[in-house]
Amino acid sequence: MKTLLIPVLAATVAATALPAAAQSYDRHGPSRGPAYEQNYGGWQSVSQRKYNLDRRIDQGVRTRQLSSREASRLKDELDGLVRLERNYTRGGLTRWERQDLDRRYDRLSAKIRLERRDHNNRHY
């Protein structure tokens, strides 16, 4: 009986541990960047990424963390990224193009974060 129970127990432990081990590990945590949805790894569409970044820029203007000049410059950069992504997707995104866009969107996201924290370059 014991000899039969041990392999069954080992198989049960392995069956519950394997799905956890197969999950991707994101060393940056849940706030990795705008390229990833809540399921960590799903690619967001052009419209979703643009909406998220555009919303953050608008919030910065509303809370006066961004000047209108900063917001305009950031929105121009966002529009340029949307155009670039549309060009890339015409023939289907390659891995390099996806990584390039991911880096560019992450860089723009960081710029928005920094611009919102710089107090509009005011020195108190």
C-alpha angles and dihedrals in degrees: 000000000000092000090055094045096054097059091044090051091047091050091050092051091047092048092054095042097049098067090051091049092048093057114103116252116226109197091192094061128223095321096062095132147287096286093075128069123214090280091063106236106040114121113235119224123248091255094050094049092045090049093050095048093040089052091052091050091049091049089052091053092047093050091042092240088122127046118223089252092054091046092049092050092048092048090050089053090048091051089051090053091050090052091048091050091050090052091049094048095053091087096025125275117280120209091255092051091049091050091046092052091045091054092046094049091046090050091051090047089053090048091053090050092049095045091051090053099045095080089235089293091293117153112213 
